[in-house]
Amino acid sequence: MTPGTAATAPRIALPTAVPNAIAIASGKGGVGKTWLAVTLSHALAQFGGKVLLFDADLGLANVDIQLGLMPKRDLMGVMEGTISLAEARTAYPPGGFDVIAGQSGSGNLAGVPTRRLAELNGDFHALARQYHRILFDMGAGLDRTVRHMALQASTILVVATDEPTSLTDAYAFVKTINAVKPGADMRFVVNMAASPRDGERTYQTLLKACQTFLDRSPPLAGVIRRDPKVREAIRTQTSLLTHAPGAPAALDVVAMARLLLAAP
């Protein structure tokens, strides 16, 4: 086949980032992404903002389970075209924020074409005008759907722990997004740290790798301490800020929310 004659799949343009949207992502599962998305949404709402939490884990959605919600409408109806994105919202009064749920644990949305997700970009921008912040709870991994959804947000929080696999996968996530959109605003969150100092050391490991191999220096958005109250809150299907607002992890998330609101 001569040059220029190869058939190529049509390229899908990068989504226009929603200015007030934050994606919470990671390279691997088990780092506390969904818990952080729930708690950070609650913290931002406590500061007086109107917040929407969007369950963007299209394979294993579980925001509604962590909050004990039983939404009558969810993202499946949006994808099927029976309801709009705005109509899929469910209020979560204890936290003062809204939720757009996926289909919990069904995996039915995992194969949604990227082009269909791209069509939602305008809807996200329309919803953004009604909220101070929109948070996307991303699925784990680096597949095309995760990348596309993460790029819908203007800020990406990459969650990691001190486990070697988590560090490797967090770096891989940054590398992948950086290759597609070099100017993306990515920040690290170190979760389940033994102490603030240990969290800082974990961040420095990630930072050094990014500086050495990517010539990038993603800032630290926050360190969240390991806290048994987190597991209690998840088990009782409540937000940590309701279950134990004075717990160390709760205070760390509130501090991170304050910094996010203060950042340009």
C-alpha positions as CSV (number, residue, x, y, z in Angstrom):
1,M,0.0,0.0,0.0
2,T,1.5,3.3,-1.0
3,P,1.8,6.2,1.4
4,G,-1.4,8.2,1.8
5,T,-3.7,5.4,0.7
6,A,-4.1,3.7,4.1
7,A,-7.6,3.9,5.5
8,T,-7.7,5.7,8.8
9,A,-10.4,5.9,11.4
10,P,-11.9,9.4,11.8
11,R,-10.2,11.3,14.7
12,I,-12.4,12.6,17.5
13,A,-11.4,16.0,18.6
14,L,-10.3,16.6,22.2
15,P,-13.3,17.7,24.3
16,T,-13.4,21.4,25.3
17,A,-12.6,21.3,29.0
18,V,-15.4,22.4,31.3
19,P,-13.9,25.4,33.2
20,N,-15.2,24.4,36.7
21,A,-14.9,20.6,36.4
22,I,-12.5,18.5,38.3
23,A,-11.8,14.9,37.3
24,I,-10.7,12.5,40.1
25,A,-8.6,9.8,38.4
26,S,-5.9,7.2,39.1
27,G,-4.0,4.6,37.2
28,K,-5.3,1.7,39.2
29,G,-8.3,0.8,41.4
30,G,-8.3,0.6,45.2
31,V,-6.7,4.0,46.0
32,G,-9.9,5.6,47.3
33,K,-11.0,7.5,44.3
34,T,-14.8,7.3,44.7
35,W,-14.6,8.0,48.5
36,L,-12.5,11.1,47.7
37,A,-15.0,12.2,45.1
38,V,-17.9,11.9,47.5
39,T,-16.0,13.6,50.4
40,L,-14.6,16.4,48.3
41,S,-18.0,17.1,46.8
42,H,-19.4,17.4,50.3
43,A,-16.5,19.6,51.4
44,L,-16.9,22.0,48.5
45,A,-20.6,22.2,49.1
46,Q,-20.0,23.1,52.8
47,F,-18.1,26.1,51.6
48,G,-21.3,27.3,50.0
49,G,-20.8,26.1,46.5
50,K,-23.4,24.3,44.3
51,V,-21.8,21.0,43.4
52,L,-22.6,18.1,41.0
53,L,-20.9,14.7,41.4
54,F,-20.9,12.8,38.1
55,D,-20.2,9.1,38.3
56,A,-17.9,8.7,35.3
57,D,-16.8,5.1,36.1
58,L,-18.8,3.7,33.2
59,G,-17.7,0.1,34.0
60,L,-18.3,-0.2,37.8
61,A,-20.3,2.8,38.9
62,N,-20.8,2.9,42.7
63,V,-21.2,6.5,43.9
64,D,-24.8,5.8,44.6
65,I,-23.9,2.7,46.6
66,Q,-21.4,4.6,48.8
67,L,-24.1,7.2,49.5
68,G,-27.0,4.8,50.0
69,L,-28.9,6.4,47.1
70,M,-31.5,4.6,45.0
71,P,-31.8,7.0,42.0
72,K,-34.9,6.7,39.8
73,R,-32.9,7.9,36.8
74,D,-29.2,7.5,35.9
75,L,-26.7,7.8,33.1
76,M,-28.1,4.8,31.2
77,G,-31.2,6.7,30.4
78,V,-29.0,9.5,29.0
79,M,-27.1,7.2,26.8
80,E,-30.3,5.6,25.6
81,G,-31.6,9.0,24.8
82,T,-34.7,8.8,27.0
83,I,-33.7,11.6,29.4
84,S,-31.3,14.5,29.3
85,L,-28.2,14.8,31.4
86,A,-29.9,17.4,33.6
87,E,-32.9,15.1,34.1
88,A,-30.6,12.4,35.4
89,R,-29.7,14.3,38.5
90,T,-30.5,13.1,42.0
91,A,-30.2,15.3,45.1
92,Y,-28.1,14.1,48.1
93,P,-29.5,16.4,50.8
94,P,-27.1,15.2,53.7
95,G,-24.2,16.5,51.7
96,G,-25.8,19.4,49.9
97,F,-24.8,18.3,46.4
98,D,-26.3,16.6,43.4
99,V,-25.4,13.3,41.9
100,I,-25.6,11.8,38.4
101,A,-25.3,8.1,39.0
102,G,-24.2,5.4,36.6
103,Q,-25.7,1.8,36.6
104,S,-24.1,0.4,39.7
105,G,-21.8,-2.6,39.0
106,S,-23.6,-3.5,35.7
107,G,-20.8,-2.7,33.4
108,N,-23.4,-1.9,30.7
109,L,-21.9,1.5,30.1
110,A,-18.3,0.4,29.7
111,G,-18.6,0.0,26.0
112,V,-20.1,3.4,25.2
113,P,-18.5,4.8,22.1
114,T,-16.2,7.7,22.6
115,R,-18.1,9.6,20.0
116,R,-21.3,9.3,22.2
117,L,-19.3,10.7,25.1
118,A,-18.1,13.6,22.9
119,E,-21.7,14.5,22.2
120,L,-22.2,15.1,25.9
121,N,-19.6,17.8,26.0
122,G,-22.1,20.6,25.3
123,D,-24.4,19.2,28.0
124,F,-21.6,19.3,30.5
125,H,-20.9,22.9,29.6
126,A,-24.6,23.8,30.0
127,L,-24.8,22.1,33.4
128,A,-21.6,23.9,34.5
129,R,-23.4,27.2,34.3
130,Q,-25.7,25.9,37.1
131,Y,-22.9,24.8,39.4
132,H,-19.8,26.2,41.1
133,R,-18.1,22.8,40.6
134,I,-18.7,19.6,38.7
135,L,-16.7,16.5,39.9
136,F,-16.1,13.5,37.7
137,D,-15.4,10.2,39.6
138,M,-13.4,8.4,36.9
139,G,-12.9,4.8,36.3
140,A,-9.5,3.3,37.0
141,G,-7.1,2.6,34.2
142,L,-6.0,4.3,31.0
143,D,-8.5,3.2,28.3
144,R,-9.9,5.6,25.7
145,T,-13.1,6.2,27.6
146,V,-11.3,7.2,30.8
147,R,-8.9,9.5,28.9
148,H,-11.8,11.2,27.1
149,M,-13.8,11.7,30.2
150,A,-10.8,13.1,32.1
151,L,-10.1,15.6,29.4
152,Q,-13.7,17.0,29.8
153,A,-12.4,18.5,33.1
154,S,-10.2,21.6,33.4
155,T,-8.4,20.1,36.4
156,I,-7.4,16.4,36.9
157,L,-6.6,15.1,40.4
158,V,-4.5,12.0,40.1
159,V,-4.9,9.9,43.2
160,A,-2.1,7.6,44.4
161,T,-0.9,5.8,47.5
162,D,2.6,4.8,48.5
163,E,2.3,1.3,47.0
164,P,4.7,0.8,44.1
165,T,2.0,-0.3,41.7
166,S,0.0,2.8,42.5
167,L,3.0,5.0,42.0
168,T,3.8,3.4,38.7
169,D,0.2,3.6,37.4
170,A,-0.2,7.2,38.6
171,Y,2.9,8.2,36.6
172,A,1.6,6.2,33.6
173,F,-1.7,8.1,33.8
174,V,0.1,11.5,33.8
175,K,2.3,10.4,30.9
176,T,-0.7,9.3,28.9
177,I,-2.7,12.5,29.4
178,N,0.4,14.6,28.9
179,A,1.0,13.0,25.5
180,V,-2.5,13.9,24.4
181,K,-2.8,17.3,26.0
182,P,0.6,18.6,27.2
183,G,-0.9,21.6,28.9
184,A,-3.4,19.7,31.0
185,D,-3.7,20.8,34.6
186,M,-2.8,17.7,36.6
187,R,-2.3,17.6,40.4
188,F,-1.4,14.7,42.7
189,V,-3.4,13.6,45.7
190,V,-1.6,11.2,48.1
191,N,-4.3,9.1,49.8
192,M,-4.0,6.8,52.8
193,A,-0.7,8.3,54.0
194,A,0.8,7.2,57.3
195,S,1.5,10.9,58.1
196,P,1.7,14.2,56.2
197,R,5.5,13.8,56.0
198,D,5.1,10.3,54.5
199,G,2.6,11.7,52.0
200,E,5.0,14.4,51.0
201,R,7.7,11.8,50.4
202,T,5.4,9.8,48.2
203,Y,4.6,13.0,46.2
204,Q,8.3,13.7,45.8
205,T,8.8,10.3,44.3
206,L,6.1,11.0,41.7
207,L,7.3,14.5,41.1
208,K,10.9,13.3,40.4
209,A,9.7,10.8,37.9
210,C,7.6,13.4,36.1
211,Q,10.4,16.0,36.1
212,T,12.9,13.5,34.8
213,F,11.0,11.8,32.1
214,L,8.2,14.2,31.2
215,D,9.7,17.6,32.0
216,R,6.5,18.2,34.0
217,S,6.1,19.2,37.7
218,P,2.5,18.5,38.7
219,P,1.8,20.2,42.0
220,L,0.5,18.5,45.2
221,A,-3.2,19.1,45.7
222,G,-3.2,17.4,49.1
223,V,-2.2,14.6,51.4
224,I,-5.0,12.5,53.1
225,R,-4.1,10.5,56.1
226,R,-5.0,6.9,56.6
227,D,-8.1,6.8,58.8
228,P,-10.3,4.0,60.1
229,K,-13.3,6.3,60.1
230,V,-13.2,6.2,56.3
231,R,-14.0,2.5,56.2
232,E,-16.8,3.1,58.8
233,A,-18.3,5.8,56.6
234,I,-18.2,3.6,53.5
235,R,-19.7,0.6,55.4
236,T,-22.6,2.8,56.7
237,Q,-23.1,4.4,53.3
238,T,-22.6,7.9,54.5
239,S,-20.2,10.7,53.7
240,L,-17.3,11.0,56.1
241,L,-18.1,14.6,56.7
242,T,-21.5,13.4,58.1
243,H,-20.2,10.3,59.9
244,A,-17.1,11.8,61.5
245,P,-16.4,15.4,60.5
246,G,-13.5,15.8,62.9
247,A,-11.7,12.7,61.7
248,P,-8.1,13.3,60.3
249,A,-9.1,12.3,56.8
250,A,-12.1,14.6,56.8
251,L,-10.0,17.5,58.0
252,D,-7.5,16.8,55.2
253,V,-10.2,16.8,52.5
254,V,-11.7,20.0,53.8
255,A,-8.2,21.6,53.7
256,M,-7.8,20.4,50.1
257,A,-11.1,21.8,49.1
258,R,-10.1,25.2,50.6
259,L,-6.9,25.2,48.5
260,L,-8.8,24.2,45.4
261,L,-11.2,27.1,45.9
262,A,-8.3,29.5,46.4
263,A,-6.4,28.3,43.4
264,P,-6.8,30.2,40.1
